[in-house]
Amino acid sequence: MPHYLHQVAYSPEGWRALIAQPQDRIEAVRPAVEKLGGKIKSAWFAFGDYDVVMITEMPDNVSAAAIAIAFAGGGACKSVQTTPLMSAEEAVQAVRRANESGYRPAAVTTRAA
């Protein structure tokens, strides 16, 4: 199954709700991820631009988008970013296919004055 990196930043309202009622949000979202056919592989709370970083396995892009939309639409998040991940093997295959694609970059030509 494809893997995805989810990065979530809480809104001030989301933080207020967590402060008022502390809870493990990773376990709180697990049923929603699983209902879409996915699995949480790992997750952490973090310092920096994002408050939660989570790796999931999801059946497809539509399922990954669905959970991202659910996170974003809930009102507790100010930012949700989802990044599809590739294994090293997939990356090598992509590089090989890029080499075989026949793509040629645009060339800059100068005109003589």
Stockholm file with secondary structure:
# STOCKHOLM 1.0

chainA/1-113         MPHYLHQVAYSPEGWRALIAQPQDRIEAVRPAVEKLGGKIKSAWFAFGDYDVVMITEMPDNVSAAAIAIAFAGGGACKSVQTTPLMSAEEAVQAVRRANESGYRPAAVTTRAA
#=GR chainA/1-113 SS CCEEEEEEEECHHHHHHHHHSCCCHHHHHHHHHHHTTCEEEEEEECSSSCSEEEEEECSSHHHHHHHHHHHHHTSSEEEEEEEEECCHHHHHHHHHHHHHSCCCCCCCCCCCC
#=GC SS_cons         CCEEEEEEEECHHHHHHHHHSCCCHHHHHHHHHHHTTCEEEEEEECSSSCSEEEEEECSSHHHHHHHHHHHHHTSSEEEEEEEEECCHHHHHHHHHHHHHSCCCCCCCCCCCC
//
